[in-house]
C-alpha cells in the first residue's frame, strides 16, 4: 500500500472510475482506447465517477490529454483491485482511489503488458466538455456473448457500454469534437468509399 498505510476498502463492482491520460504515449493518435502503458504500474490513481466530474478530474493536472473510464468489477475480474484511498498530495480530492495491479512483481514484462492491455480494452473515452456544458451519454448496444461468436472471429475489443458526447447544455451535440475523436473510423469509411468508386469506374 502507498506509504505503508493500511489498505482502503474495495470500491464496489458497480462503480466506474476515471483514469487521467497524462502522456500522448498512453493514448496514441488513431486509437479508440488507451495503450497498455496507461496501466502498466503496480499502483496507479483514479477518480471514482460518482464522486466527481470529468472537468474536476482534468483540472487536477496540467497535462491531461484525455480521460479513460472503466468499471471496477470488470477490472477486478482481470486482476486489478480498486481501493478507496486518498492521495496525500491532494487530500481534498475525496473521489481519489488507487488501483492495484495484483501480482505485478511476479509477472514478466510481457505478461504485465498483456494484462495491462486487457484493462485498456475495457476503457471508453470520456468527453471533457467546455465550461458551462454537460456530458451526454448515448446508449450503445451490449457486446455479443463469446459463446455466440463463430470460432476464429472473436472480437479483440468488447463493445463499449456508452458513447460519451459533449453537449452545449441546450440539447445540441458538439459534432466537431465527436468527429475528431472518431477520425480513424471516418478515414476507414472514406478509404472504402474511394476503393468502391475506383472499382465502379474500372468496369
LUMMAR-517057 format. One line per field, with one value per residue: residue in one letter; y, x, z of N, C-alpha, C in turn. Coordinates in Angstrom, 1 decimal. Example, Ala and Ser with C-alpha at 12.3 -4.5 7.8 and 13.67 -1.06 7.14 Angstrom:
// residues 2
res <- c(A; S)
npy <- c(-5.7; -2.2)
npx <- c(13.2; 12.8)
npz <- c(7.8; 7.1)
capy <- c(-4.5; -1.1)
capx <- c(12.3; 13.7)
capz <- c(7.8; 7.1)
cpy <- c(-3.3; 0.0)
cpx <- c(13.2; 12.9)
cpz <- c(7.8; 7.9)
// end
This chain:
// residues 203
res <- c(X; X; X; X; X; X; X; X; X; X; X; X; X; X; X; X; X; X; X; X; X; X; X; X; X; X; X; X; X; X; X; X; X; X; X; X; X; X; X; X; X; X; X; X; X; X; X; X; X; X; X; X; X; X; X; X; X; X; X; X; X; X; X; X; X; X; X; X; X; X; X; X; X; X; X; X; X; X; X; X; X; X; X; X; X; X; X; X; X; X; X; X; X; X; X; X; X; X; X; X; X; X; X; X; X; X; X; X; X; X; X; X; X; X; X; X; X; X; X; X; X; X; X; X; X; X; X; X; X; X; X; X; X; X; X; X; X; X; X; X; X; X; X; X; X; X; X; X; X; X; X; X; X; X; X; X; X; X; X; X; X; X; X; X; X; X; X; X; X; X; X; X; X; X; X; X; X; X; X; X; X; X; X; X; X; X; X; X; X; X; X; X; X; X; X; X; X; X; X; X; X; X; X)
npy <- c(-1.2; 2.3; 4.3; 2.7; 2.6; 1.5; -0.7; 0.6; 0.3; -1.9; -0.6; -0.6; -3.1; -2.1; 0.5; 3.0; 4.3; 7.1; 7.5; 9.6; 10.5; 11.2; 11.4; 11.6; 9.1; 7.3; 7.2; 6.9; 8.7; 8.0; 5.7; 3.9; 3.5; 3.6; 2.9; 0.1; 1.1; 3.0; 1.7; 0.0; -0.3; -0.9; 0.3; 2.7; 5.9; 6.8; 8.4; 8.2; 7.9; 8.5; 10.4; 12.7; 14.9; 14.9; 17.3; 18.1; 16.1; 16.4; 19.0; 18.6; 18.2; 19.4; 18.5; 16.9; 14.8; 13.1; 11.4; 8.3; 5.8; 3.1; 0.1; -1.0; -3.6; -5.2; -4.7; -5.8; -8.5; -9.2; -8.9; -6.4; -4.4; -2.0; 0.5; 2.4; 5.1; 8.0; 10.6; 11.6; 13.9; 15.4; 15.9; 16.9; 15.8; 13.9; 11.9; 10.3; 7.3; 4.2; 1.9; -1.4; -3.4; -6.6; -9.0; -7.9; -7.7; -10.4; -11.1; -11.4; -8.9; -8.9; -10.3; -8.6; -6.5; -7.6; -8.1; -5.5; -4.5; -5.8; -4.4; -1.9; -2.4; -2.5; 0.1; 3.2; 6.4; 9.5; 12.3; 15.6; 18.3; 21.8; 24.6; 25.1; 23.5; 20.2; 16.6; 14.2; 11.0; 8.4; 5.7; 2.4; -0.6; -3.8; -6.1; -9.0; -12.2; -14.3; -17.0; -17.1; -16.2; -16.9; -19.4; -18.3; -15.8; -14.1; -11.0; -8.5; -6.3; -5.5; -4.4; -1.1; 0.4; 2.8; 5.8; 8.6; 12.0; 15.4; 18.1; 21.2; 21.9; 22.8; 20.9; 20.3; 18.5; 18.4; 18.3; 18.6; 17.8; 15.2; 14.1; 14.5; 12.8; 10.4; 10.2; 8.2; 6.1; 7.4; 7.8; 5.2; 4.5; 6.4; 5.5; 3.0; 3.9; 5.3; 3.1; 1.6; 3.3; 3.5; 0.9; 0.8; 2.7; 1.4; -0.6)
npx <- c(0.8; 0.4; 2.9; 3.0; 0.6; -2.5; -4.6; -7.2; -10.8; -12.4; -13.6; -17.0; -18.1; -19.9; -19.2; -17.8; -14.7; -12.4; -9.6; -6.9; -5.3; -2.0; 0.1; 1.0; 1.8; 0.4; -2.1; -2.1; -2.5; -5.2; -6.0; -8.7; -8.8; -7.0; -3.4; -1.5; 0.4; -0.7; -1.6; 0.3; 1.6; 2.4; 0.7; -1.8; -3.4; -6.9; -10.1; -13.2; -16.1; -18.8; -18.3; -17.3; -16.5; -15.9; -14.6; -13.6; -11.7; -9.9; -9.0; -7.2; -4.7; -2.0; -1.4; -3.3; -4.3; -6.4; -9.3; -9.9; -12.4; -13.4; -14.9; -15.1; -15.7; -15.3; -12.6; -11.6; -12.1; -10.1; -7.8; -7.2; -7.5; -9.6; -9.2; -10.5; -8.8; -7.2; -5.3; -2.3; -1.1; -3.1; -5.3; -7.8; -9.2; -11.8; -12.7; -10.7; -9.0; -7.0; -5.7; -4.8; -2.5; -2.6; -0.3; 1.8; 4.6; 5.4; 5.0; 6.4; 7.8; 6.4; 4.1; 3.0; 2.4; 0.5; -1.6; -2.2; -3.0; -5.4; -7.0; -7.0; -8.5; -11.0; -11.8; -13.4; -13.5; -13.9; -15.7; -14.6; -16.3; -16.6; -16.4; -19.5; -21.0; -22.4; -22.0; -23.2; -24.4; -24.7; -26.7; -25.4; -25.1; -25.1; -22.4; -21.7; -22.3; -19.5; -19.9; -21.5; -20.1; -18.6; -16.0; -12.7; -13.4; -13.4; -13.9; -11.4; -11.8; -14.1; -17.5; -18.1; -19.9; -21.2; -21.4; -19.6; -20.6; -19.9; -22.0; -23.6; -25.3; -27.8; -29.0; -27.9; -25.4; -21.8; -20.6; -18.2; -16.2; -17.0; -16.5; -13.8; -12.7; -13.3; -12.0; -10.4; -12.1; -13.7; -11.8; -11.3; -13.9; -14.0; -11.8; -12.8; -15.0; -13.7; -12.3; -14.4; -15.5; -13.4; -13.5; -16.0; -15.6; -13.6; -14.9)
npz <- c(0.0; -0.6; 0.9; 3.0; 4.4; 5.8; 3.9; 1.9; 1.7; -0.6; -3.7; -4.8; -7.1; -9.0; -9.5; -11.6; -12.8; -13.4; -15.3; -15.7; -18.6; -19.1; -20.8; -24.2; -25.2; -23.9; -25.1; -28.1; -31.3; -33.4; -32.1; -30.5; -27.9; -24.8; -24.5; -23.3; -21.7; -20.0; -17.8; -16.9; -14.2; -10.8; -8.9; -9.4; -9.8; -9.7; -10.2; -8.6; -10.4; -9.5; -7.6; -8.6; -11.5; -15.1; -15.7; -13.2; -12.6; -14.8; -14.2; -12.1; -13.0; -15.1; -17.6; -18.9; -21.4; -22.3; -20.9; -19.6; -19.0; -16.9; -15.6; -12.2; -11.3; -13.6; -14.0; -11.7; -12.3; -14.0; -12.5; -11.3; -8.6; -7.1; -4.7; -2.0; -1.3; -0.2; -1.8; -0.6; -1.5; -2.5; -0.6; -0.5; -2.5; -2.6; -4.3; -5.0; -5.6; -5.4; -7.8; -7.8; -9.3; -9.3; -8.3; -9.7; -9.5; -9.9; -12.5; -15.8; -18.0; -20.5; -19.8; -17.9; -19.6; -21.3; -19.5; -18.7; -21.2; -21.4; -19.5; -20.7; -22.9; -21.9; -21.5; -22.1; -23.8; -22.2; -22.7; -22.2; -21.5; -22.5; -20.2; -18.5; -20.1; -20.5; -20.0; -22.2; -22.4; -24.8; -25.4; -26.0; -28.0; -26.4; -25.8; -27.8; -26.6; -25.9; -26.5; -28.6; -30.8; -33.8; -34.1; -34.3; -35.0; -32.8; -31.1; -30.6; -29.1; -26.6; -27.0; -26.3; -23.4; -23.5; -25.4; -24.9; -25.4; -26.0; -24.9; -25.5; -23.5; -24.3; -25.7; -28.1; -29.7; -29.6; -32.5; -33.9; -32.0; -31.6; -34.2; -34.4; -32.4; -33.5; -35.9; -37.0; -37.6; -39.5; -41.5; -42.4; -43.4; -45.5; -47.1; -47.9; -49.4; -51.5; -52.7; -53.6; -55.5; -57.4; -58.3; -59.6; -61.6; -63.1; -64.4)
capy <- c(0.0; 3.6; 4.9; 1.7; 2.8; 0.4; -0.7; 1.1; -0.6; -2.1; 0.1; -1.5; -3.5; -1.4; 1.8; 3.3; 5.3; 7.9; 7.4; 10.7; 10.2; 12.3; 11.4; 11.1; 7.7; 6.5; 7.1; 7.3; 9.2; 7.0; 4.5; 4.1; 3.2; 3.9; 1.8; -0.7; 1.9; 3.8; 0.8; -0.9; 0.1; -1.7; 1.1; 3.9; 6.7; 7.0; 9.1; 7.5; 8.7; 9.0; 11.5; 13.8; 15.1; 14.9; 18.6; 18.2; 15.2; 17.0; 20.2; 18.3; 18.0; 20.4; 17.9; 15.8; 14.7; 12.5; 10.7; 7.0; 5.3; 1.7; -0.4; -1.6; -5.0; -5.8; -4.6; -6.8; -9.8; -9.5; -8.8; -5.0; -4.1; -0.5; 0.7; 3.8; 5.7; 9.4; 11.0; 12.5; 15.2; 16.1; 15.3; 17.4; 15.0; 12.8; 11.0; 9.6; 5.8; 3.6; 0.7; -2.3; -4.4; -7.8; -9.9; -7.1; -8.1; -11.8; -11.2; -10.9; -7.6; -9.2; -10.7; -7.4; -5.7; -8.3; -7.8; -4.0; -4.3; -6.2; -3.4; -0.8; -2.8; -2.3; 1.5; 4.1; 7.7; 10.4; 13.7; 16.7; 19.5; 23.2; 25.1; 25.5; 22.5; 19.0; 15.4; 13.4; 9.7; 7.8; 4.2; 1.6; -2.0; -4.6; -6.9; -10.3; -13.3; -15.0; -18.3; -16.9; -15.7; -18.1; -19.6; -17.6; -14.4; -13.4; -9.6; -8.1; -5.3; -5.5; -3.2; -0.2; 0.4; 4.0; 6.7; 10.0; 13.1; 16.6; 18.9; 22.6; 22.2; 23.2; 19.7; 20.1; 17.8; 19.0; 17.4; 18.7; 17.0; 13.8; 13.7; 14.5; 11.6; 9.2; 10.4; 7.0; 5.4; 8.2; 7.6; 3.9; 4.6; 7.2; 4.7; 2.0; 4.6; 5.5; 1.9; 1.2; 4.2; 3.1; -0.3; 1.1; 3.4; 0.5; -1.6)
capx <- c(0.0; 1.2; 3.5; 2.9; -0.7; -3.5; -5.4; -8.6; -11.9; -12.6; -14.7; -18.0; -18.0; -20.8; -18.7; -16.9; -13.6; -11.8; -8.1; -6.4; -4.2; -1.1; 1.1; 0.5; 2.2; -0.7; -3.2; -1.6; -3.4; -5.8; -6.5; -10.0; -8.7; -5.6; -2.5; -1.3; 1.3; -1.5; -2.0; 1.5; 2.1; 1.9; -0.4; -2.0; -4.5; -8.1; -11.2; -14.5; -17.0; -19.9; -17.9; -16.6; -16.9; -14.7; -13.9; -12.8; -10.6; -9.0; -8.4; -6.2; -3.5; -1.7; -1.1; -4.2; -4.6; -7.7; -9.7; -10.5; -13.3; -13.6; -15.7; -14.2; -15.9; -14.7; -11.2; -11.2; -12.1; -8.8; -6.6; -7.0; -8.4; -9.7; -9.4; -10.9; -7.7; -6.9; -4.0; -1.7; -0.7; -4.3; -6.2; -9.2; -9.9; -12.5; -13.0; -9.5; -8.8; -5.9; -5.9; -3.6; -2.2; -2.3; 0.8; 2.6; 6.1; 5.6; 4.9; 7.4; 7.4; 5.4; 2.9; 2.4; 1.9; -0.7; -2.7; -2.5; -3.8; -6.8; -7.7; -7.1; -9.6; -12.3; -11.9; -14.1; -13.1; -14.8; -15.6; -14.5; -16.9; -16.1; -17.1; -20.9; -21.7; -22.6; -21.6; -24.4; -24.0; -25.6; -26.8; -24.7; -25.5; -24.3; -21.5; -22.3; -21.7; -18.5; -20.3; -22.3; -19.3; -18.0; -14.6; -11.8; -13.8; -13.6; -13.5; -10.3; -12.3; -15.5; -18.2; -18.3; -21.2; -21.9; -20.6; -19.7; -20.6; -20.1; -23.1; -23.5; -26.3; -29.1; -29.5; -27.1; -24.1; -20.6; -20.3; -16.8; -15.5; -17.3; -15.8; -12.3; -12.4; -13.6; -11.5; -9.8; -13.2; -14.1; -10.8; -11.6; -15.1; -13.6; -11.0; -13.6; -15.8; -12.8; -12.0; -15.6; -15.7; -12.4; -13.9; -17.0; -15.0; -12.8; -15.7)
capz <- c(0.0; -0.7; 2.1; 4.1; 5.0; 5.8; 2.6; 1.9; 1.4; -2.0; -4.3; -5.3; -8.5; -9.8; -9.7; -12.7; -12.4; -14.4; -15.3; -16.4; -19.5; -18.9; -21.8; -25.6; -25.4; -23.2; -26.0; -29.5; -32.2; -34.2; -31.3; -29.9; -26.5; -24.3; -24.7; -22.1; -20.9; -19.1; -16.7; -16.6; -13.0; -9.6; -8.3; -10.1; -9.3; -10.5; -9.5; -8.7; -11.2; -8.8; -6.7; -9.3; -12.9; -15.9; -15.6; -12.0; -12.8; -15.7; -13.6; -11.1; -13.7; -16.1; -18.9; -19.3; -22.9; -22.4; -19.7; -19.8; -17.9; -16.9; -14.5; -11.2; -11.3; -14.8; -13.8; -10.7; -12.9; -14.7; -11.6; -10.9; -7.5; -6.9; -3.3; -1.6; -0.6; -0.5; -2.3; 0.4; -2.2; -2.8; 0.4; -0.7; -3.6; -2.0; -5.3; -5.3; -5.3; -6.0; -8.5; -7.6; -10.3; -8.4; -8.8; -10.7; -9.4; -10.2; -13.9; -16.7; -18.6; -21.5; -19.1; -17.4; -20.7; -21.8; -18.6; -18.8; -22.4; -21.2; -18.9; -21.7; -23.8; -21.2; -21.4; -23.1; -23.6; -21.6; -23.3; -21.2; -22.2; -22.2; -19.0; -18.7; -20.8; -19.8; -20.8; -22.6; -22.8; -25.7; -25.2; -27.0; -27.9; -25.5; -26.5; -28.1; -25.8; -26.7; -26.9; -29.9; -31.8; -34.5; -33.8; -35.2; -35.3; -31.6; -31.2; -29.8; -28.2; -26.2; -27.4; -25.1; -22.9; -23.9; -26.1; -24.4; -26.4; -25.3; -25.3; -25.0; -22.5; -24.9; -26.4; -29.3; -29.5; -30.2; -33.6; -34.2; -31.0; -31.9; -35.4; -34.2; -31.6; -34.3; -37.2; -37.5; -38.3; -40.7; -42.6; -42.9; -44.3; -46.7; -47.9; -48.6; -50.5; -52.7; -53.4; -54.3; -56.6; -58.4; -58.9; -60.5; -62.8; -63.9; -65.1)
cpy <- c(1.3; 4.0; 3.9; 1.8; 1.5; 0.4; -0.2; 0.1; -0.7; -1.2; -0.9; -1.8; -2.7; 0.0; 1.8; 4.3; 6.0; 7.7; 8.6; 10.2; 11.4; 12.4; 10.9; 9.7; 6.8; 6.3; 7.7; 7.8; 8.0; 5.8; 4.9; 3.8; 3.5; 2.7; 1.2; 0.2; 2.7; 3.0; -0.1; -0.3; -0.7; -1.0; 2.3; 4.6; 6.8; 7.9; 8.3; 8.4; 9.3; 10.2; 12.7; 14.0; 15.0; 16.2; 18.6; 17.3; 15.8; 18.2; 19.9; 18.2; 19.1; 19.8; 16.8; 15.9; 14.1; 11.9; 9.4; 6.6; 3.8; 1.3; -1.2; -3.1; -5.7; -5.8; -5.6; -8.2; -10.2; -9.1; -7.3; -4.6; -2.5; -0.3; 2.2; 4.4; 7.1; 9.5; 11.9; 13.8; 16.0; 15.6; 15.8; 16.7; 13.8; 11.7; 10.0; 8.1; 5.3; 2.2; -0.2; -3.4; -5.7; -8.7; -9.2; -7.6; -9.5; -12.0; -10.8; -9.6; -7.8; -9.6; -9.5; -6.5; -6.3; -8.0; -6.4; -3.8; -4.7; -5.1; -2.2; -1.1; -2.6; -0.8; 2.2; 5.5; 8.6; 11.8; 14.7; 17.9; 20.8; 23.6; 25.5; 24.5; 21.2; 17.8; 14.6; 12.1; 9.0; 6.3; 3.5; 0.2; -2.8; -5.5; -8.3; -11.3; -14.0; -16.4; -18.3; -16.4; -16.8; -18.2; -19.0; -16.2; -13.6; -12.0; -9.4; -7.1; -5.5; -4.3; -2.3; 0.0; 1.7; 4.9; 8.1; 11.0; 14.4; 17.4; 20.3; 22.9; 22.5; 22.1; 19.4; 19.5; 18.6; 18.1; 17.4; 17.8; 15.5; 13.3; 13.6; 13.2; 10.4; 9.3; 9.1; 6.2; 6.1; 7.9; 6.2; 3.9; 5.3; 6.3; 3.6; 2.6; 4.8; 4.2; 1.4; 2.0; 3.8; 1.8; -0.1; 1.7; 2.4; -0.5; -1.1)
cpx <- c(0.9; 1.6; 3.3; 1.6; -1.5; -4.3; -6.7; -9.6; -12.0; -13.8; -15.7; -17.8; -18.9; -20.3; -17.8; -15.9; -13.0; -10.3; -7.6; -5.2; -3.3; 0.0; 0.5; 0.8; 1.1; -1.9; -2.8; -2.7; -3.9; -6.4; -7.8; -10.0; -7.3; -4.7; -2.2; -0.4; 0.5; -1.8; -0.8; 2.2; 1.6; 0.7; -0.5; -3.3; -5.7; -9.0; -12.5; -15.5; -18.2; -19.6; -17.3; -17.2; -15.7; -13.9; -13.0; -11.6; -9.5; -8.3; -7.4; -4.8; -3.2; -1.6; -2.0; -4.5; -6.0; -8.1; -10.4; -11.4; -13.4; -14.3; -14.8; -14.4; -15.3; -13.2; -10.8; -11.2; -10.9; -7.6; -6.3; -8.0; -8.4; -10.1; -9.6; -9.7; -7.4; -5.5; -3.4; -1.3; -1.9; -5.4; -7.6; -9.9; -10.5; -12.9; -11.9; -9.5; -7.5; -6.3; -4.6; -3.6; -1.7; -1.3; 1.8; 4.1; 6.4; 5.5; 6.1; 6.9; 6.3; 4.1; 2.2; 1.7; 0.6; -1.9; -3.1; -3.3; -5.2; -7.6; -7.9; -8.3; -11.0; -12.7; -12.8; -13.5; -14.2; -14.6; -15.6; -15.0; -16.3; -16.9; -18.5; -21.7; -21.8; -22.2; -22.9; -23.9; -25.1; -25.6; -26.1; -25.2; -24.6; -23.5; -22.1; -21.6; -20.7; -18.9; -21.1; -21.4; -18.6; -16.5; -13.7; -12.1; -14.1; -13.1; -12.4; -10.7; -13.7; -16.2; -18.4; -19.7; -22.0; -20.9; -20.7; -19.6; -20.8; -21.3; -23.0; -24.6; -27.7; -29.7; -28.8; -25.8; -23.0; -20.1; -18.8; -15.9; -15.7; -16.5; -14.3; -11.9; -12.6; -13.1; -10.9; -10.9; -13.7; -13.1; -11.0; -12.8; -14.8; -12.8; -11.8; -14.5; -14.9; -12.5; -13.2; -15.8; -14.7; -12.9; -15.0; -16.5; -14.2; -13.6; -16.1)
cpz <- c(0.0; 0.7; 3.3; 4.9; 5.0; 4.5; 2.8; 1.6; -0.1; -2.5; -4.9; -6.8; -9.5; -10.2; -10.9; -12.2; -13.6; -14.2; -16.2; -17.3; -19.6; -19.9; -23.1; -25.8; -24.8; -24.1; -27.3; -30.4; -33.1; -33.4; -30.7; -28.4; -26.1; -24.6; -23.3; -21.1; -19.8; -17.8; -16.3; -15.4; -11.8; -9.0; -9.1; -9.6; -10.3; -9.6; -9.7; -9.3; -10.5; -7.9; -7.3; -10.7; -13.7; -15.8; -14.4; -12.0; -13.7; -15.0; -12.5; -11.7; -14.7; -17.5; -19.2; -20.8; -23.1; -21.0; -20.2; -18.7; -18.0; -15.6; -13.5; -11.1; -12.4; -14.6; -12.8; -11.3; -13.6; -13.9; -11.2; -9.8; -7.3; -5.4; -2.9; -0.7; -1.1; -1.0; -1.3; -0.2; -2.5; -1.9; 0.2; -1.8; -3.0; -3.0; -5.5; -4.8; -5.9; -6.7; -8.3; -8.6; -9.6; -9.1; -9.7; -10.7; -9.8; -11.7; -14.7; -17.3; -19.7; -20.9; -18.5; -18.5; -21.2; -20.9; -18.6; -20.1; -22.2; -20.5; -19.8; -22.6; -23.2; -21.1; -22.5; -22.8; -23.1; -22.2; -22.2; -21.9; -21.8; -20.9; -19.4; -19.5; -20.0; -20.6; -21.0; -23.0; -23.7; -25.5; -26.4; -26.9; -27.0; -26.3; -26.7; -27.2; -26.6; -27.2; -28.2; -31.0; -32.5; -34.2; -34.8; -35.5; -34.0; -31.7; -30.2; -28.8; -27.9; -26.7; -26.2; -24.7; -23.3; -24.5; -25.5; -25.4; -25.6; -25.8; -24.8; -24.0; -23.0; -25.7; -27.6; -29.0; -30.2; -31.3; -34.0; -33.3; -31.3; -33.1; -35.2; -33.4; -32.4; -35.7; -37.8; -38.3; -39.6; -41.9; -43.2; -43.9; -45.6; -47.6; -48.6; -49.7; -51.7; -53.5; -54.2; -55.6; -57.7; -59.1; -59.9; -61.8; -63.7; -64.7; -66.5)
// end
